[in-house]
């Protein structure tokens, strides 16, 4: 017998050594709001097949936890792969992007993308439903990496990455006639994964996912044609670079092409920013306000500075105006559901004053800019005035840049709206996408540690709150943008890993953030390291790692 502490019951229990987490949950009668998908064991995320032989602290989780949701999605992805193999034996499925609150998937045959027909999608969907109804087991096996390499012959994106990672043993999950490396835990039985849908989407399929707050129903599907276009454009660029998956990037770095990739990626950014400035210049007689929005750690500040340089090349003088100056006094700030001040809400901004002053500037009038004391929670004026010339545009960057209400009194033709975000294009392999959220979290951990004095633990702890604000105030307005800018740099994780890994290793095992730190360390371990010598001082990445030639307030 071993003694365990269960955080769900708040008690210590004695159980037989060698039981799985699933067996322990059943023995203790653990009931969560939704199906148990795994547990944090001494703050390490483990699947339900994990066996206990020593005293541990256990906290079971369901789909409402971030790791539970990842477990659910990984399991659903394997079900899709197995169904495609059953229906179309000569095809494979590529899970590429997160879009429209689902996962965009393509069918591929002989290495080429082929259009998915309605009948094919219906048949794949029927087989997936059969897995749910029959409760098929998902097996987990630790095998010698040499065996795994033999198993994945003919699937180069997985085979090469396994080989590059260099582990002695590899974890493989199996469902029916399909085996895959899924880079995390899965559910033991397909009957648990019962809320999803598979529908036609452009030339492929959209795997719809449960709503994040109410997983008993599907998330509301939102139209994201512009976002999808950016992803597809980036895919085409990766194809031209012959870098379709992470193994290709690692291979290029190994053979000495890393610096060339940096130079090309940075040149692509410069070209895109130049084109956006040209678009604004073409409408300079009407456009008076450039609004830039995007989620945390998107590189909006550096983007706005580089855009300003490109506007100047076009003979346009950019004038920056900070939304932070227009916060309402603290006692007027709305509160969230927990009773805390909600500084992310648009009501935290004096929208009426903001619009009044924008209109005055557009009429050629001079205004006195308000200031806000975060220490006192009060607005004040220090005499700073602003007036813009005929060839000027106001550049405004912030959370609510695309929120229509923020500039509700400004004519639409006078506004040029930009959405900036690191929309990950390269994936681990055909079955596993790299999350844009993980991309941004690594950026923020490095920046906060170096410039704000926050530990990786602090940043990880704050991240859920940041994400909630983004879901509420930023993502619903993405498609309002006139143009989207992908601030992702294909090489950035290869550079950031050297800085992020030591920061993540500082997270202590006795903290709740340890599980996330371990997950990110494992994620970064798949990237080959790359030096910083070729990264220009104007790079968006410099905003996070240091060495920028721009001055940040």
Secondary structure, DSSP 8 states (H G I E B T S, - for coil): -EEEEETTTTEEEEE-TT-BHHHHHHHHT---SS---EEEETTEEE-TT-B--S--EEEEE-TTSHHHHHHHHHHHHHHHHHHHHHH-TT-EEEEEEEETTEEEEEEEETTEEE---HHHHHHHHHHHHHHHHHT-B-EEEEEEHHHHHHHTTT-HHHHHHHHHHT-SEEEEEEETTEEE--SS---SBGGG----EEEEETTEEEEE-B-SS-TTSB------HHHHHHHHHHHHHHHHTT--BHHHHHHHHHTT-HHHHHHHHHHHHHHHHHHHHHHHHHTTTT--EEEEE--TTS-HHHHHHHHHHHHHHTT-EEEE--GGGGB--GGGS-B-TTSSB-TTSGGGB-HHHHHHHHHHHHTT--EE--EEETTTTEEE----EE---TTEEEEEESTTTT-GGGGTTS-GGGEEEEEEE-----BSSSS----HHHHHHHHHHHHIIIII---HHHHHHHHHHHHHHHHHHTGGGGGG-SEEEE---TTHHHHHHHHHHHHHHTS-TTSTTHHHHHHHHHHHTTS----STT--TT-TTHHHHS--SS---
